[in-house]
Amino acid sequence: MQKRTALRSATVGAMLALTIAGLPAASHAARSNATVTLNMWAWADRNLCAQDFEKSHPGVKILYTTQLNPIPKLNVLKRAGGSGMPDVVFDNVEYGANYYQLGLTTDLSALVPPTVRSKYAPGSLAGLILNGKLIGVPHDMAAWGIWSNINTIKAAGLKVPTSYDQVYADAATLAKTKKYSISWFGSDSWALVGLAWANHAKWFTLNSDGSWTVKIDTPLMEGLATKYVTAVRSGGILPDDPFGPVSGKAYANGKVAYAVGPNWLGHYGIEPGYPKQKGQWTFTASLPSVGWWGGGAFYVPPQSKNIALAQQLAVYCSTSPTFQHQAATVPSFTGVYNVAGAFQVDSYFANPTYVTKQLALSAQRTGTGWVYSPNQSYVDTQVTAATSSMINGAEVHATLQRLQSQVVSNLKLQGVQVK
């Protein structure tokens, strides 16, 4: 998520009580005369959440630090005894299992009862519940959907797809005509990860004894990978992600019929990149089950000296209506928590009201049961390399076998038990 999130200017909405999220309005420490200081690290613009929390919690001071790659520094501080550890960390949601495996999480279950959990988008908590513990709480997500150019898709003779097989069939058609293309993720790891997620191909399972099971090399995954790389090889699907040079040129020249992409792509990619195409783009949550293209979450390390208050801050940042509404600051188009009005109407798009409703609907399409690797950064690197290799002609089955072996070997080197 980090490399795909742009910095945004800040606006502050009206302050709403923390009790909206089902949490106490203030802690015992906040009600006392003493000032409690919490340290918060984040790689993206989450400082306004900290400021909002301070307003509703007199006596609490939050020191906010931009930390672009928290895990290595957290490991150093932990090995040194834990002094200087932050109380709350905002990092990639896909690194949740990493945090858990490294002993950098506390259980937030008590602060997120069923009444609150039910308001999260389906699938958004699955990767953060390990051995029955809620190890973090998400804030933003990038659920897939279809961004289509109403002029180009009509000229190409296509309709908005309602299945992945339809996307592949459209790619085959476009490969023959060689006039228009479909934008997806190219060789980026999120292509295969998202397809696996959407199709319930569970790569990683945490067992009750703390060991992990890895199943990347499966018949299901071989079929998914084969269809995807074949479509990219044909030229019907562009070879890089929407921000790559080939795709960028295609977008600029009006050659993209539609994009299989994250729900924030229109607001943070297409609109600022191609302002002259105003009124041409629309979004449809037409795929029945989708994965994400990144996301973020809040974690509370056990080394915090104010765990109870830190946990309140983390959950507040995940569920705060005020924070969700700061559209110029956070990706409000990708909010996970079901806060009414978090998806704002944008006049750039064709039929803006329809687009807004579809953006909200996309958050409900997330496939359930997906869990990330306890070393997801390594997996991302290897999946990108494997995808590129397959697109360039490598045999799919052999490549997935090698990928499985690499991932298992890496986890064992990290001291993780793999069954």
Contacts in CASP RR format, 6 or more apart in sequence:
PFRMAT RR
TARGET T0000
AUTHOR 0000-0000-0000
METHOD contacts of the structure
MODEL  1
MQKRTALRSATVGAMLALTIAGLPAASHAARSNATVTLNMWAWADRNLCA
QDFEKSHPGVKILYTTQLNPIPKLNVLKRAGGSGMPDVVFDNVEYGANYY
QLGLTTDLSALVPPTVRSKYAPGSLAGLILNGKLIGVPHDMAAWGIWSNI
NTIKAAGLKVPTSYDQVYADAATLAKTKKYSISWFGSDSWALVGLAWANH
AKWFTLNSDGSWTVKIDTPLMEGLATKYVTAVRSGGILPDDPFGPVSGKA
YANGKVAYAVGPNWLGHYGIEPGYPKQKGQWTFTASLPSVGWWGGGAFYV
PPQSKNIALAQQLAVYCSTSPTFQHQAATVPSFTGVYNVAGAFQVDSYFA
NPTYVTKQLALSAQRTGTGWVYSPNQSYVDTQVTAATSSMINGAEVHATL
QRLQSQVVSNLKLQGVQVK
1 92 0 8 1.000
1 93 0 8 1.000
1 94 0 8 1.000
1 140 0 8 1.000
1 142 0 8 1.000
1 294 0 8 1.000
1 295 0 8 1.000
1 296 0 8 1.000
2 43 0 8 1.000
2 44 0 8 1.000
2 68 0 8 1.000
2 92 0 8 1.000
4 142 0 8 1.000
4 262 0 8 1.000
4 293 0 8 1.000
4 294 0 8 1.000
5 44 0 8 1.000
5 331 0 8 1.000
6 268 0 8 1.000
7 44 0 8 1.000
7 45 0 8 1.000
8 45 0 8 1.000
8 328 0 8 1.000
8 329 0 8 1.000
8 330 0 8 1.000
9 328 0 8 1.000
9 329 0 8 1.000
10 45 0 8 1.000
10 47 0 8 1.000
10 48 0 8 1.000
10 326 0 8 1.000
10 328 0 8 1.000
10 329 0 8 1.000
11 326 0 8 1.000
11 327 0 8 1.000
11 328 0 8 1.000
11 329 0 8 1.000
12 48 0 8 1.000
12 51 0 8 1.000
12 52 0 8 1.000
12 322 0 8 1.000
12 326 0 8 1.000
13 322 0 8 1.000
13 325 0 8 1.000
13 326 0 8 1.000
14 322 0 8 1.000
15 52 0 8 1.000
15 55 0 8 1.000
15 56 0 8 1.000
15 322 0 8 1.000
16 320 0 8 1.000
16 321 0 8 1.000
16 322 0 8 1.000
17 25 0 8 1.000
17 56 0 8 1.000
18 24 0 8 1.000
18 25 0 8 1.000
18 26 0 8 1.000
18 53 0 8 1.000
18 56 0 8 1.000
18 57 0 8 1.000
18 312 0 8 1.000
18 316 0 8 1.000
18 320 0 8 1.000
19 25 0 8 1.000
20 319 0 8 1.000
20 320 0 8 1.000
20 321 0 8 1.000
21 116 0 8 1.000
21 315 0 8 1.000
21 316 0 8 1.000
21 319 0 8 1.000
21 320 0 8 1.000
21 321 0 8 1.000
22 113 0 8 1.000
22 115 0 8 1.000
22 116 0 8 1.000
22 319 0 8 1.000
23 111 0 8 1.000
23 312 0 8 1.000
23 315 0 8 1.000
23 316 0 8 1.000
23 319 0 8 1.000
24 312 0 8 1.000
25 56 0 8 1.000
26 56 0 8 1.000
26 57 0 8 1.000
26 58 0 8 1.000
27 57 0 8 1.000
27 60 0 8 1.000
27 308 0 8 1.000
27 309 0 8 1.000
27 312 0 8 1.000
29 36 0 8 1.000
29 59 0 8 1.000
29 60 0 8 1.000
29 306 0 8 1.000
29 309 0 8 1.000
30 36 0 8 1.000
30 57 0 8 1.000
30 58 0 8 1.000
30 59 0 8 1.000
30 60 0 8 1.000
30 309 0 8 1.000
31 58 0 8 1.000
32 59 0 8 1.000
33 59 0 8 1.000
34 59 0 8 1.000
35 59 0 8 1.000
35 60 0 8 1.000
35 61 0 8 1.000
36 59 0 8 1.000
36 60 0 8 1.000
36 61 0 8 1.000
36 306 0 8 1.000
36 309 0 8 1.000
37 60 0 8 1.000
37 61 0 8 1.000
37 62 0 8 1.000
37 63 0 8 1.000
38 60 0 8 1.000
38 61 0 8 1.000
38 62 0 8 1.000
38 63 0 8 1.000
38 87 0 8 1.000
38 88 0 8 1.000
38 304 0 8 1.000
38 306 0 8 1.000
38 309 0 8 1.000
38 310 0 8 1.000
38 313 0 8 1.000
39 62 0 8 1.000
39 63 0 8 1.000
39 65 0 8 1.000
39 84 0 8 1.000
39 85 0 8 1.000
39 86 0 8 1.000
39 87 0 8 1.000
39 88 0 8 1.000
40 46 0 8 1.000
40 50 0 8 1.000
40 62 0 8 1.000
40 63 0 8 1.000
40 64 0 8 1.000
40 65 0 8 1.000
40 86 0 8 1.000
40 87 0 8 1.000
40 88 0 8 1.000
40 89 0 8 1.000
40 90 0 8 1.000
40 313 0 8 1.000
41 65 0 8 1.000
41 66 0 8 1.000
41 67 0 8 1.000
41 70 0 8 1.000
41 86 0 8 1.000
41 88 0 8 1.000
41 89 0 8 1.000
41 90 0 8 1.000
42 64 0 8 1.000
42 65 0 8 1.000
42 66 0 8 1.000
42 67 0 8 1.000
42 89 0 8 1.000
42 90 0 8 1.000
42 91 0 8 1.000
43 66 0 8 1.000
43 67 0 8 1.000
43 68 0 8 1.000
43 69 0 8 1.000
43 70 0 8 1.000
43 90 0 8 1.000
43 91 0 8 1.000
44 90 0 8 1.000
45 329 0 8 1.000
45 330 0 8 1.000
46 64 0 8 1.000
46 90 0 8 1.000
46 139 0 8 1.000
46 317 0 8 1.000
46 330 0 8 1.000
47 64 0 8 1.000
48 323 0 8 1.000
48 326 0 8 1.000
48 329 0 8 1.000
48 330 0 8 1.000
49 316 0 8 1.000
49 317 0 8 1.000
49 320 0 8 1.000
49 323 0 8 1.000
50 62 0 8 1.000
50 64 0 8 1.000
50 313 0 8 1.000
50 317 0 8 1.000
51 62 0 8 1.000
52 316 0 8 1.000
52 320 0 8 1.000
52 322 0 8 1.000
52 323 0 8 1.000
53 60 0 8 1.000
53 62 0 8 1.000
53 313 0 8 1.000
53 316 0 8 1.000
53 317 0 8 1.000
53 320 0 8 1.000
54 60 0 8 1.000
54 61 0 8 1.000
54 62 0 8 1.000
57 309 0 8 1.000
57 312 0 8 1.000
60 309 0 8 1.000
62 313 0 8 1.000
65 86 0 8 1.000
67 73 0 8 1.000
67 86 0 8 1.000
67 89 0 8 1.000
70 86 0 8 1.000
70 89 0 8 1.000
70 91 0 8 1.000
71 91 0 8 1.000
71 95 0 8 1.000
71 98 0 8 1.000
71 99 0 8 1.000
71 102 0 8 1.000
71 104 0 8 1.000
74 85 0 8 1.000
74 86 0 8 1.000
74 89 0 8 1.000
74 102 0 8 1.000
74 104 0 8 1.000
74 301 0 8 1.000
75 102 0 8 1.000
77 83 0 8 1.000
77 84 0 8 1.000
77 85 0 8 1.000
77 303 0 8 1.000
78 85 0 8 1.000
78 102 0 8 1.000
78 103 0 8 1.000
78 104 0 8 1.000
78 301 0 8 1.000
78 303 0 8 1.000
81 303 0 8 1.000
82 303 0 8 1.000
85 301 0 8 1.000
85 303 0 8 1.000
85 304 0 8 1.000
86 301 0 8 1.000
86 304 0 8 1.000
87 300 0 8 1.000
87 301 0 8 1.000
87 304 0 8 1.000
87 305 0 8 1.000
87 306 0 8 1.000
87 307 0 8 1.000
87 309 0 8 1.000
87 310 0 8 1.000
87 313 0 8 1.000
88 298 0 8 1.000
88 299 0 8 1.000
88 300 0 8 1.000
88 304 0 8 1.000
88 310 0 8 1.000
88 313 0 8 1.000
88 314 0 8 1.000
88 317 0 8 1.000
89 99 0 8 1.000
89 104 0 8 1.000
89 298 0 8 1.000
89 299 0 8 1.000
89 300 0 8 1.000
89 301 0 8 1.000
90 139 0 8 1.000
90 296 0 8 1.000
90 297 0 8 1.000
90 298 0 8 1.000
90 299 0 8 1.000
90 317 0 8 1.000
91 99 0 8 1.000
91 296 0 8 1.000
91 297 0 8 1.000
91 299 0 8 1.000
92 294 0 8 1.000
92 295 0 8 1.000
92 296 0 8 1.000
92 297 0 8 1.000
92 376 0 8 1.000
93 127 0 8 1.000
93 128 0 8 1.000
93 138 0 8 1.000
93 141 0 8 1.000
93 292 0 8 1.000
93 294 0 8 1.000
93 295 0 8 1.000
93 296 0 8 1.000
93 297 0 8 1.000
93 372 0 8 1.000
94 294 0 8 1.000
94 295 0 8 1.000
94 372 0 8 1.000
94 376 0 8 1.000
94 380 0 8 1.000
95 372 0 8 1.000
95 376 0 8 1.000
95 377 0 8 1.000
96 105 0 8 1.000
96 127 0 8 1.000
96 128 0 8 1.000
96 135 0 8 1.000
96 136 0 8 1.000
96 297 0 8 1.000
96 299 0 8 1.000
96 372 0 8 1.000
96 376 0 8 1.000
97 127 0 8 1.000
97 130 0 8 1.000
97 204 0 8 1.000
97 206 0 8 1.000
97 371 0 8 1.000
97 372 0 8 1.000
97 373 0 8 1.000
97 374 0 8 1.000
97 376 0 8 1.000
98 372 0 8 1.000
98 373 0 8 1.000
98 374 0 8 1.000
98 375 0 8 1.000
98 376 0 8 1.000
98 377 0 8 1.000
99 105 0 8 1.000
99 135 0 8 1.000
99 136 0 8 1.000
99 299 0 8 1.000
100 130 0 8 1.000
100 133 0 8 1.000
100 135 0 8 1.000
100 374 0 8 1.000
101 374 0 8 1.000
101 375 0 8 1.000
101 414 0 8 1.000
101 416 0 8 1.000
103 301 0 8 1.000
103 302 0 8 1.000
104 299 0 8 1.000
104 301 0 8 1.000
104 302 0 8 1.000
105 133 0 8 1.000
105 135 0 8 1.000
105 136 0 8 1.000
105 299 0 8 1.000
105 300 0 8 1.000
105 301 0 8 1.000
105 302 0 8 1.000
106 135 0 8 1.000
106 300 0 8 1.000
106 301 0 8 1.000
106 302 0 8 1.000
106 304 0 8 1.000
106 307 0 8 1.000
106 311 0 8 1.000
107 133 0 8 1.000
107 134 0 8 1.000
107 135 0 8 1.000
108 134 0 8 1.000
108 135 0 8 1.000
108 136 0 8 1.000
108 137 0 8 1.000
108 300 0 8 1.000
108 311 0 8 1.000
108 314 0 8 1.000
108 315 0 8 1.000
109 132 0 8 1.000
109 133 0 8 1.000
109 134 0 8 1.000
111 311 0 8 1.000
111 312 0 8 1.000
111 315 0 8 1.000
112 134 0 8 1.000
112 137 0 8 1.000
112 315 0 8 1.000
116 315 0 8 1.000
116 319 0 8 1.000
117 125 0 8 1.000
119 319 0 8 1.000
119 337 0 8 1.000
119 338 0 8 1.000
119 339 0 8 1.000
120 138 0 8 1.000
120 336 0 8 1.000
120 337 0 8 1.000
120 338 0 8 1.000
121 141 0 8 1.000
121 143 0 8 1.000
121 335 0 8 1.000
121 336 0 8 1.000
121 337 0 8 1.000
121 338 0 8 1.000
121 363 0 8 1.000
121 364 0 8 1.000
121 366 0 8 1.000
122 364 0 8 1.000
122 365 0 8 1.000
122 366 0 8 1.000
122 367 0 8 1.000
122 368 0 8 1.000
123 366 0 8 1.000
123 367 0 8 1.000
123 368 0 8 1.000
123 369 0 8 1.000
123 370 0 8 1.000
124 138 0 8 1.000
124 141 0 8 1.000
124 336 0 8 1.000
124 363 0 8 1.000
124 366 0 8 1.000
125 134 0 8 1.000
125 137 0 8 1.000
125 138 0 8 1.000
126 368 0 8 1.000
126 369 0 8 1.000
126 370 0 8 1.000
126 371 0 8 1.000
127 369 0 8 1.000
127 370 0 8 1.000
127 371 0 8 1.000
127 372 0 8 1.000
128 134 0 8 1.000
128 135 0 8 1.000
128 136 0 8 1.000
128 137 0 8 1.000
128 138 0 8 1.000
128 297 0 8 1.000
129 135 0 8 1.000
130 206 0 8 1.000
130 371 0 8 1.000
131 206 0 8 1.000
131 208 0 8 1.000
131 210 0 8 1.000
135 299 0 8 1.000
136 297 0 8 1.000
136 298 0 8 1.000
136 299 0 8 1.000
136 300 0 8 1.000
136 314 0 8 1.000
137 297 0 8 1.000
137 298 0 8 1.000
137 314 0 8 1.000
137 315 0 8 1.000
137 317 0 8 1.000
137 318 0 8 1.000
137 319 0 8 1.000
138 295 0 8 1.000
138 296 0 8 1.000
138 297 0 8 1.000
138 298 0 8 1.000
138 318 0 8 1.000
138 336 0 8 1.000
139 296 0 8 1.000
139 297 0 8 1.000
139 298 0 8 1.000
139 317 0 8 1.000
139 318 0 8 1.000
139 323 0 8 1.000
139 330 0 8 1.000
139 335 0 8 1.000
139 336 0 8 1.000
139 337 0 8 1.000
140 295 0 8 1.000
140 296 0 8 1.000
140 330 0 8 1.000
140 331 0 8 1.000
140 334 0 8 1.000
140 335 0 8 1.000
140 336 0 8 1.000
141 292 0 8 1.000
141 294 0 8 1.000
141 295 0 8 1.000
141 296 0 8 1.000
141 334 0 8 1.000
141 335 0 8 1.000
141 336 0 8 1.000
141 363 0 8 1.000
141 366 0 8 1.000
142 262 0 8 1.000
142 263 0 8 1.000
142 264 0 8 1.000
142 292 0 8 1.000
142 293 0 8 1.000
142 294 0 8 1.000
142 295 0 8 1.000
142 331 0 8 1.000
142 334 0 8 1.000
143 262 0 8 1.000
143 263 0 8 1.000
143 285 0 8 1.000
143 290 0 8 1.000
143 291 0 8 1.000
143 292 0 8 1.000
143 334 0 8 1.000
143 362 0 8 1.000
143 363 0 8 1.000
143 365 0 8 1.000
143 366 0 8 1.000
144 194 0 8 1.000
144 198 0 8 1.000
144 260 0 8 1.000
144 261 0 8 1.000
144 262 0 8 1.000
144 263 0 8 1.000
144 287 0 8 1.000
144 290 0 8 1.000
144 291 0 8 1.000
144 292 0 8 1.000
144 293 0 8 1.000
144 362 0 8 1.000
144 365 0 8 1.000
145 260 0 8 1.000
145 261 0 8 1.000
145 262 0 8 1.000
145 263 0 8 1.000
145 283 0 8 1.000
145 284 0 8 1.000
145 285 0 8 1.000
145 286 0 8 1.000
145 287 0 8 1.000
145 290 0 8 1.000
145 362 0 8 1.000
145 365 0 8 1.000
146 160 0 8 1.000
146 161 0 8 1.000
146 258 0 8 1.000
146 259 0 8 1.000
146 260 0 8 1.000
146 261 0 8 1.000
146 283 0 8 1.000
146 284 0 8 1.000
146 285 0 8 1.000
146 286 0 8 1.000
146 287 0 8 1.000
147 183 0 8 1.000
147 258 0 8 1.000
147 259 0 8 1.000
147 261 0 8 1.000
147 265 0 8 1.000
147 266 0 8 1.000
147 270 0 8 1.000
147 281 0 8 1.000
147 282 0 8 1.000
147 283 0 8 1.000
148 160 0 8 1.000
148 257 0 8 1.000
148 258 0 8 1.000
148 259 0 8 1.000
148 281 0 8 1.000
148 282 0 8 1.000
148 283 0 8 1.000
148 284 0 8 1.000
149 254 0 8 1.000
149 256 0 8 1.000
149 257 0 8 1.000
149 258 0 8 1.000
149 277 0 8 1.000
149 280 0 8 1.000
149 281 0 8 1.000
150 279 0 8 1.000
150 280 0 8 1.000
150 281 0 8 1.000
150 282 0 8 1.000
150 350 0 8 1.000
151 280 0 8 1.000
152 180 0 8 1.000
152 254 0 8 1.000
152 255 0 8 1.000
152 256 0 8 1.000
152 257 0 8 1.000
152 258 0 8 1.000
152 280 0 8 1.000
153 159 0 8 1.000
153 160 0 8 1.000
153 257 0 8 1.000
153 258 0 8 1.000
155 180 0 8 1.000
155 257 0 8 1.000
156 174 0 8 1.000
156 177 0 8 1.000
156 179 0 8 1.000
156 180 0 8 1.000
156 257 0 8 1.000
158 170 0 8 1.000
158 173 0 8 1.000
158 174 0 8 1.000
158 257 0 8 1.000
158 258 0 8 1.000
160 258 0 8 1.000
160 284 0 8 1.000
160 286 0 8 1.000
161 167 0 8 1.000
161 170 0 8 1.000
161 258 0 8 1.000
161 286 0 8 1.000
161 287 0 8 1.000
162 286 0 8 1.000
162 287 0 8 1.000
162 288 0 8 1.000
163 287 0 8 1.000
163 288 0 8 1.000
164 195 0 8 1.000
164 198 0 8 1.000
164 227 0 8 1.000
164 287 0 8 1.000
165 227 0 8 1.000
167 182 0 8 1.000
167 184 0 8 1.000
167 231 0 8 1.000
167 237 0 8 1.000
167 260 0 8 1.000
168 227 0 8 1.000
168 228 0 8 1.000
168 230 0 8 1.000
168 231 0 8 1.000
170 182 0 8 1.000
170 257 0 8 1.000
171 182 0 8 1.000
171 231 0 8 1.000
171 234 0 8 1.000
171 235 0 8 1.000
171 236 0 8 1.000
171 237 0 8 1.000
172 231 0 8 1.000
172 234 0 8 1.000
172 236 0 8 1.000
174 180 0 8 1.000
174 181 0 8 1.000
174 182 0 8 1.000
174 235 0 8 1.000
174 236 0 8 1.000
174 257 0 8 1.000
175 231 0 8 1.000
175 234 0 8 1.000
175 235 0 8 1.000
175 236 0 8 1.000
179 255 0 8 1.000
180 255 0 8 1.000
180 256 0 8 1.000
180 257 0 8 1.000
181 235 0 8 1.000
181 236 0 8 1.000
181 237 0 8 1.000
181 238 0 8 1.000
181 250 0 8 1.000
181 255 0 8 1.000
181 256 0 8 1.000
181 257 0 8 1.000
182 231 0 8 1.000
182 236 0 8 1.000
182 237 0 8 1.000
182 238 0 8 1.000
182 256 0 8 1.000
182 257 0 8 1.000
182 258 0 8 1.000
182 259 0 8 1.000
182 260 0 8 1.000
183 237 0 8 1.000
183 238 0 8 1.000
183 242 0 8 1.000
183 247 0 8 1.000
183 250 0 8 1.000
183 251 0 8 1.000
183 256 0 8 1.000
183 258 0 8 1.000
183 259 0 8 1.000
183 260 0 8 1.000
183 261 0 8 1.000
184 191 0 8 1.000
184 228 0 8 1.000
184 232 0 8 1.000
184 237 0 8 1.000
184 238 0 8 1.000
184 241 0 8 1.000
184 259 0 8 1.000
184 260 0 8 1.000
184 261 0 8 1.000
185 191 0 8 1.000
185 241 0 8 1.000
185 260 0 8 1.000
185 261 0 8 1.000
185 293 0 8 1.000
186 232 0 8 1.000
186 237 0 8 1.000
186 238 0 8 1.000
186 239 0 8 1.000
186 240 0 8 1.000
186 241 0 8 1.000
186 387 0 8 1.000
186 391 0 8 1.000
187 232 0 8 1.000
187 239 0 8 1.000
187 240 0 8 1.000
187 384 0 8 1.000
187 387 0 8 1.000
187 388 0 8 1.000
187 391 0 8 1.000
188 240 0 8 1.000
188 241 0 8 1.000
188 384 0 8 1.000
188 387 0 8 1.000
189 379 0 8 1.000
189 380 0 8 1.000
189 381 0 8 1.000
189 383 0 8 1.000
189 384 0 8 1.000
189 387 0 8 1.000
190 292 0 8 1.000
190 293 0 8 1.000
190 294 0 8 1.000
191 228 0 8 1.000
191 387 0 8 1.000
192 221 0 8 1.000
192 224 0 8 1.000
192 225 0 8 1.000
192 228 0 8 1.000
192 383 0 8 1.000
192 386 0 8 1.000
192 387 0 8 1.000
193 291 0 8 1.000
193 379 0 8 1.000
193 380 0 8 1.000
193 383 0 8 1.000
194 290 0 8 1.000
194 291 0 8 1.000
194 292 0 8 1.000
194 293 0 8 1.000
195 201 0 8 1.000
195 224 0 8 1.000
195 225 0 8 1.000
195 228 0 8 1.000
195 291 0 8 1.000
196 202 0 8 1.000
196 203 0 8 1.000
196 221 0 8 1.000
196 224 0 8 1.000
196 370 0 8 1.000
197 290 0 8 1.000
197 291 0 8 1.000
197 292 0 8 1.000
197 366 0 8 1.000
197 367 0 8 1.000
197 370 0 8 1.000
198 287 0 8 1.000
198 289 0 8 1.000
198 290 0 8 1.000
198 291 0 8 1.000
198 367 0 8 1.000
199 220 0 8 1.000
199 224 0 8 1.000
199 289 0 8 1.000
200 289 0 8 1.000
200 367 0 8 1.000
200 368 0 8 1.000
200 369 0 8 1.000
201 215 0 8 1.000
201 218 0 8 1.000
201 220 0 8 1.000
201 221 0 8 1.000
201 224 0 8 1.000
202 215 0 8 1.000
202 369 0 8 1.000
202 370 0 8 1.000
202 371 0 8 1.000
203 214 0 8 1.000
203 215 0 8 1.000
203 216 0 8 1.000
203 221 0 8 1.000
203 371 0 8 1.000
203 373 0 8 1.000
203 379 0 8 1.000
204 212 0 8 1.000
204 213 0 8 1.000
204 214 0 8 1.000
204 371 0 8 1.000
204 372 0 8 1.000
204 373 0 8 1.000
204 374 0 8 1.000
205 212 0 8 1.000
205 213 0 8 1.000
205 215 0 8 1.000
205 371 0 8 1.000
206 212 0 8 1.000
206 371 0 8 1.000
207 213 0 8 1.000
207 419 0 8 1.000
209 417 0 8 1.000
210 417 0 8 1.000
211 416 0 8 1.000
211 417 0 8 1.000
211 418 0 8 1.000
211 419 0 8 1.000
212 374 0 8 1.000
212 411 0 8 1.000
212 416 0 8 1.000
212 417 0 8 1.000
212 418 0 8 1.000
212 419 0 8 1.000
213 418 0 8 1.000
213 419 0 8 1.000
214 373 0 8 1.000
214 404 0 8 1.000
214 407 0 8 1.000
214 408 0 8 1.000
214 411 0 8 1.000
214 418 0 8 1.000
215 404 0 8 1.000
216 400 0 8 1.000
216 403 0 8 1.000
216 404 0 8 1.000
216 407 0 8 1.000
217 397 0 8 1.000
217 400 0 8 1.000
217 401 0 8 1.000
217 403 0 8 1.000
217 404 0 8 1.000
221 400 0 8 1.000
222 396 0 8 1.000
222 397 0 8 1.000
222 400 0 8 1.000
223 396 0 8 1.000
225 387 0 8 1.000
225 390 0 8 1.000
225 396 0 8 1.000
225 399 0 8 1.000
225 400 0 8 1.000
226 396 0 8 1.000
228 237 0 8 1.000
229 387 0 8 1.000
229 390 0 8 1.000
229 391 0 8 1.000
229 393 0 8 1.000
229 396 0 8 1.000
231 237 0 8 1.000
232 238 0 8 1.000
232 239 0 8 1.000
232 391 0 8 1.000
233 391 0 8 1.000
233 393 0 8 1.000
238 246 0 8 1.000
238 247 0 8 1.000
238 250 0 8 1.000
238 256 0 8 1.000
239 246 0 8 1.000
239 391 0 8 1.000
240 246 0 8 1.000
240 247 0 8 1.000
241 247 0 8 1.000
242 248 0 8 1.000
242 251 0 8 1.000
242 259 0 8 1.000
242 261 0 8 1.000
242 265 0 8 1.000
242 269 0 8 1.000
242 270 0 8 1.000
243 269 0 8 1.000
247 256 0 8 1.000
250 256 0 8 1.000
251 270 0 8 1.000
251 273 0 8 1.000
251 274 0 8 1.000
252 274 0 8 1.000
254 277 0 8 1.000
259 265 0 8 1.000
260 287 0 8 1.000
261 293 0 8 1.000
262 292 0 8 1.000
262 293 0 8 1.000
262 294 0 8 1.000
262 334 0 8 1.000
263 283 0 8 1.000
263 285 0 8 1.000
263 333 0 8 1.000
263 334 0 8 1.000
263 359 0 8 1.000
263 362 0 8 1.000
263 363 0 8 1.000
264 331 0 8 1.000
264 333 0 8 1.000
264 334 0 8 1.000
266 281 0 8 1.000
266 283 0 8 1.000
266 333 0 8 1.000
266 349 0 8 1.000
267 331 0 8 1.000
267 333 0 8 1.000
267 346 0 8 1.000
268 331 0 8 1.000
268 333 0 8 1.000
270 277 0 8 1.000
270 281 0 8 1.000
271 278 0 8 1.000
271 281 0 8 1.000
271 346 0 8 1.000
271 348 0 8 1.000
271 349 0 8 1.000
275 348 0 8 1.000
278 348 0 8 1.000
279 348 0 8 1.000
279 349 0 8 1.000
279 350 0 8 1.000
280 350 0 8 1.000
281 348 0 8 1.000
281 349 0 8 1.000
281 350 0 8 1.000
282 349 0 8 1.000
282 350 0 8 1.000
282 351 0 8 1.000
282 354 0 8 1.000
282 355 0 8 1.000
282 358 0 8 1.000
283 349 0 8 1.000
283 355 0 8 1.000
283 358 0 8 1.000
283 359 0 8 1.000
283 362 0 8 1.000
284 358 0 8 1.000
285 358 0 8 1.000
285 359 0 8 1.000
285 361 0 8 1.000
285 362 0 8 1.000
285 364 0 8 1.000
285 365 0 8 1.000
287 365 0 8 1.000
288 365 0 8 1.000
289 365 0 8 1.000
289 366 0 8 1.000
289 367 0 8 1.000
290 362 0 8 1.000
290 365 0 8 1.000
290 366 0 8 1.000
290 367 0 8 1.000
291 366 0 8 1.000
291 367 0 8 1.000
291 370 0 8 1.000
292 366 0 8 1.000
295 334 0 8 1.000
297 318 0 8 1.000
298 313 0 8 1.000
298 314 0 8 1.000
298 315 0 8 1.000
298 317 0 8 1.000
298 318 0 8 1.000
299 314 0 8 1.000
300 307 0 8 1.000
300 310 0 8 1.000
300 311 0 8 1.000
300 314 0 8 1.000
304 310 0 8 1.000
317 323 0 8 1.000
318 336 0 8 1.000
318 337 0 8 1.000
319 337 0 8 1.000
319 339 0 8 1.000
321 339 0 8 1.000
321 342 0 8 1.000
323 330 0 8 1.000
324 330 0 8 1.000
324 332 0 8 1.000
324 335 0 8 1.000
324 337 0 8 1.000
324 339 0 8 1.000
324 341 0 8 1.000
324 342 0 8 1.000
325 332 0 8 1.000
325 339 0 8 1.000
325 341 0 8 1.000
325 342 0 8 1.000
326 332 0 8 1.000
327 344 0 8 1.000
332 342 0 8 1.000
332 343 0 8 1.000
332 344 0 8 1.000
333 343 0 8 1.000
333 344 0 8 1.000
333 359 0 8 1.000
334 363 0 8 1.000
335 342 0 8 1.000
335 343 0 8 1.000
335 363 0 8 1.000
336 363 0 8 1.000
338 363 0 8 1.000
342 360 0 8 1.000
343 356 0 8 1.000
343 357 0 8 1.000
343 359 0 8 1.000
343 360 0 8 1.000
344 356 0 8 1.000
345 352 0 8 1.000
345 353 0 8 1.000
345 355 0 8 1.000
345 356 0 8 1.000
346 352 0 8 1.000
346 355 0 8 1.000
346 356 0 8 1.000
349 355 0 8 1.000
372 379 0 8 1.000
373 379 0 8 1.000
373 407 0 8 1.000
373 411 0 8 1.000
374 411 0 8 1.000
374 414 0 8 1.000
374 416 0 8 1.000
375 410 0 8 1.000
375 411 0 8 1.000
375 414 0 8 1.000
375 416 0 8 1.000
378 407 0 8 1.000
378 410 0 8 1.000
379 407 0 8 1.000
382 403 0 8 1.000
382 406 0 8 1.000
382 407 0 8 1.000
382 410 0 8 1.000
383 403 0 8 1.000
386 399 0 8 1.000
386 400 0 8 1.000
386 402 0 8 1.000
386 403 0 8 1.000
389 399 0 8 1.000
390 396 0 8 1.000
390 399 0 8 1.000
408 418 0 8 1.000
411 418 0 8 1.000
412 418 0 8 1.000
END
